[in-house]
Amino acid sequence: MQKSITIEQQYPYSPDEVWEAITDPTQISDWLMHGTFQPRIGAEFEFYWSGTDASKGMTRGKVLEPAKIGEIVQSLANLPEPLPSIRRVQLWSHPAYAGLLVFLLGVFWVGRKVIGLI
């Protein structure tokens, strides 16, 4: 049994306006990202996450012909493994934790003083 999902969306624009919005580099930078996109088969492009250069990250791509599904699958299979990332988590990243720690240390030392251990 094969399952499928169909999503339909209607836009208040003509097909020509939509085509222009997804193929014109100037319009793409208005609604998506800045980049070097060219609407021709075989063109490689980059989209920049922030700004007009790759200093804060970028996404690369290549325009492929939709009829060549095998080539698309093969190009996805040939993607390199992502570089391992180091994720550092601050143990005391919220001021409430620091306040709680100071409070508990105060209770500990005052308690020791009260019962005569110091």
Buried (B, 14 or more C-beta within 10 A) or exposed (E): EEEEEEEEEEEEEEEEEEEEBEBEEEEBBEEEBBBBBEEEEEEEBBBBEEEEEBEEEBEEBEBBEEEEEEEBEEEEEEEEEEEEEEEEEEEEEEEEEEEEEEEEEEEEEEEEEEEEEE
